[in-house]
Amino acid sequence: MNKQLIISIGREFGSGGHEIAQKLSDIYQLTLYDQNILEEIAKKTNLDHNELRELEETKRNKLLSRTVRGMNNSATHNVTLLQFDFLKKKADAGESFIVVGRCAEFVLKGHPAVISFFVLGDHDVKKQRIMELYHLSDIEARAMMYDNDRRRKQYHNSYCPSKWGDSRYYDLSINSSKLGIDGSVKIMCEYINARIVEM
């Protein structure tokens, strides 16, 4: 593909957002950035990858965070900014890629190559998927879904003026429970292909 293409995917836990991103990565032959983004950052900064992961996609505590002359004392805040900077540099360098989460629809907003999606799902379908993937009981799956979505929402909303999951801030929101993973990928590809023509 000659044109630069950046696909940003926000997702509810259990909606299959990562699996959808992987399928799109295979179809368009794009590098997929998710948790591996911290491995890339760790290589370039000589920081410990495991320590970075503990701080990933965590809400910023404004009461414990202080910025003086551009320097912030919050490790969580600094790890988040490292990820934002990583994505901006990749985009500015003309690279094409897919990124899951990390406020990418906001961080890369205005870049002409960005197409942003939000993947949601019906509660019972997501719960069943989580039960099967992680071998959990009904109650455990509900708790895991709630905890992960709460954490993602708090993280996103502490760094972005837009609200997590608000359809007005994404190019397309899709309920993966309606058509399944492959059906959702098909619809998203149709949208991506139409946008590529317009780029």
C-alpha positions as CSV (number, residue, x, y, z in Angstrom):
1,M,0.0,0.0,0.0
2,N,1.5,3.3,-1.1
3,K,-0.7,5.5,1.1
4,Q,-0.1,5.9,4.8
5,L,-2.8,4.2,6.9
6,I,-3.2,4.3,10.7
7,I,-6.1,2.4,12.3
8,S,-7.0,3.3,15.9
9,I,-9.2,0.8,17.8
10,G,-10.8,1.6,21.1
11,R,-12.7,-1.3,22.7
12,E,-14.9,-2.5,25.5
13,F,-13.4,-5.5,27.4
14,G,-14.8,-8.8,25.9
15,S,-15.9,-7.1,22.6
16,G,-13.1,-8.8,20.6
17,G,-11.3,-5.5,19.8
18,H,-7.8,-7.0,20.0
19,E,-8.8,-10.0,17.8
20,I,-10.4,-7.6,15.3
21,A,-7.2,-5.5,15.3
22,Q,-5.1,-8.6,14.6
23,K,-7.3,-9.6,11.7
24,L,-7.1,-6.1,10.2
25,S,-3.3,-6.2,10.7
26,D,-3.2,-9.4,8.7
27,I,-5.4,-8.1,6.0
28,Y,-3.6,-4.8,5.5
29,Q,-0.1,-6.1,6.4
30,L,0.3,-3.5,9.2
31,T,2.3,-3.6,12.4
32,L,-0.1,-4.0,15.4
33,Y,0.7,-2.0,18.5
34,D,-1.0,-3.0,21.7
35,Q,0.9,-4.2,24.8
36,N,4.0,-4.7,22.7
37,I,4.3,-0.9,22.4
38,L,6.0,-1.0,25.8
39,E,8.6,-3.5,24.6
40,E,9.5,-1.0,21.8
41,I,9.7,1.8,24.3
42,A,11.8,-0.3,26.7
43,K,14.3,-1.1,24.0
44,K,14.8,2.6,23.1
45,T,15.0,3.9,26.7
46,N,16.7,1.1,28.5
47,L,13.7,0.9,30.9
48,D,12.4,-2.3,32.4
49,H,9.5,-3.7,30.3
50,N,7.8,-5.3,33.3
51,E,7.8,-2.2,35.3
52,L,6.3,-0.2,32.4
53,R,3.5,-2.8,32.1
54,E,2.5,-2.2,35.7
55,L,1.9,1.4,34.9
56,E,0.2,0.9,31.5
57,E,-3.3,2.4,30.8
58,T,-3.7,3.5,34.4
59,K,-5.6,6.5,35.5
60,R,-3.6,9.6,36.3
61,N,-3.9,10.6,40.0
62,K,-3.9,14.4,39.8
63,L,-3.5,14.8,43.5
64,L,-0.2,12.9,43.5
65,S,1.0,14.3,40.2
66,R,3.0,17.5,40.0
67,T,4.6,19.1,37.0
68,V,7.5,21.6,37.5
69,R,9.2,23.1,34.5
70,G,7.8,20.4,32.2
71,M,8.9,17.5,34.5
72,N,6.3,15.3,36.1
73,N,6.8,13.2,39.3
74,S,4.1,10.6,38.3
75,A,5.6,7.5,36.8
76,T,2.2,6.5,35.4
77,H,1.9,9.9,33.7
78,N,5.3,9.7,32.2
79,V,4.8,6.1,30.8
80,T,1.6,7.4,29.2
81,L,3.4,10.3,27.6
82,L,6.1,8.0,26.3
83,Q,3.4,5.9,24.5
84,F,1.7,9.1,23.1
85,D,5.1,10.3,21.9
86,F,5.9,6.9,20.4
87,L,2.7,7.0,18.4
88,K,3.1,10.6,17.2
89,K,6.6,9.9,16.0
90,K,5.5,6.8,14.1
91,A,2.7,8.8,12.5
92,D,4.9,11.8,11.6
93,A,7.5,9.5,10.1
94,G,4.9,8.3,7.6
95,E,4.6,4.8,9.0
96,S,1.4,2.8,8.7
97,F,0.2,0.8,11.7
98,I,-2.7,-0.3,13.9
99,V,-3.0,0.7,17.5
100,V,-5.3,-0.7,20.2
101,G,-6.3,1.7,23.0
102,R,-3.8,4.3,24.3
103,C,-6.1,7.2,23.5
104,A,-4.9,7.0,19.9
105,E,-8.1,8.5,18.5
106,F,-7.3,11.7,20.5
107,V,-3.5,11.6,20.4
108,L,-3.4,11.3,16.6
109,K,-6.5,13.4,16.0
110,G,-6.3,15.5,12.8
111,H,-3.7,13.3,11.1
112,P,-5.0,12.6,7.6
113,A,-4.1,8.9,7.6
114,V,-6.0,8.0,10.8
115,I,-9.2,6.0,10.8
116,S,-10.6,5.5,14.3
117,F,-13.0,2.8,15.5
118,F,-14.7,1.9,18.7
119,V,-15.7,-1.7,19.2
120,L,-18.5,-2.4,21.7
121,G,-20.7,-5.4,22.4
122,D,-23.8,-6.7,24.2
123,H,-23.2,-7.4,27.8
124,D,-24.2,-11.1,27.7
125,V,-22.2,-11.8,24.6
126,K,-19.1,-10.2,26.1
127,K,-19.5,-12.0,29.3
128,Q,-19.8,-15.4,27.5
129,R,-16.6,-14.6,25.5
130,I,-14.7,-13.7,28.7
131,M,-15.9,-16.9,30.4
132,E,-14.7,-19.0,27.5
133,L,-11.4,-17.2,27.0
134,Y,-10.3,-17.1,30.7
135,H,-12.2,-20.1,32.0
136,L,-14.2,-18.1,34.5
137,S,-17.5,-18.4,36.2
138,D,-20.4,-16.0,35.4
139,I,-19.7,-13.9,38.4
140,E,-15.9,-13.8,37.8
141,A,-16.5,-12.8,34.2
142,R,-18.8,-10.0,35.2
143,A,-16.3,-8.7,37.7
144,M,-13.4,-8.9,35.2
145,M,-15.5,-7.1,32.5
146,Y,-16.5,-4.3,35.0
147,D,-13.0,-3.8,36.4
148,N,-11.3,-3.6,33.0
149,D,-13.9,-1.3,31.4
150,R,-13.8,0.9,34.5
151,R,-10.0,1.1,34.4
152,R,-10.0,1.9,30.6
153,K,-12.6,4.5,31.0
154,Q,-10.8,6.2,33.9
155,Y,-7.5,6.1,32.0
156,H,-9.0,7.5,28.8
157,N,-11.0,10.2,30.5
158,S,-8.1,11.4,32.6
159,Y,-6.0,12.2,29.5
160,C,-8.6,13.1,26.9
161,P,-11.2,15.9,26.7
162,S,-13.5,13.4,24.9
163,K,-15.3,10.6,26.8
164,W,-14.3,7.0,26.3
165,G,-16.7,5.2,23.9
166,D,-18.5,8.4,22.9
167,S,-19.4,7.7,19.2
168,R,-19.0,11.4,18.3
169,Y,-15.2,11.1,18.7
170,Y,-14.7,8.0,16.5
171,D,-15.1,7.6,12.7
172,L,-17.2,4.4,13.3
173,S,-18.5,2.6,16.3
174,I,-19.5,-1.0,15.8
175,N,-21.3,-3.6,18.0
176,S,-19.3,-6.8,17.4
177,S,-22.1,-8.9,19.0
178,K,-24.4,-8.3,16.1
179,L,-22.3,-9.7,13.2
180,G,-19.6,-11.5,15.1
181,I,-15.9,-10.9,14.8
182,D,-15.5,-11.8,11.1
183,G,-18.7,-9.9,10.1
184,S,-17.4,-6.8,12.0
185,V,-14.1,-7.0,10.3
186,K,-15.8,-7.2,6.9
187,I,-17.8,-4.0,7.6
188,M,-14.7,-2.2,8.9
189,C,-12.7,-3.2,5.8
190,E,-15.4,-1.8,3.6
191,Y,-15.2,1.5,5.5
192,I,-11.4,1.5,5.5
193,N,-11.2,0.8,1.7
194,A,-13.7,3.6,1.0
195,R,-11.6,6.0,3.2
196,I,-8.3,4.9,1.5
197,V,-9.8,6.0,-1.9
198,E,-10.6,9.4,-0.5
199,M,-7.1,9.9,1.1
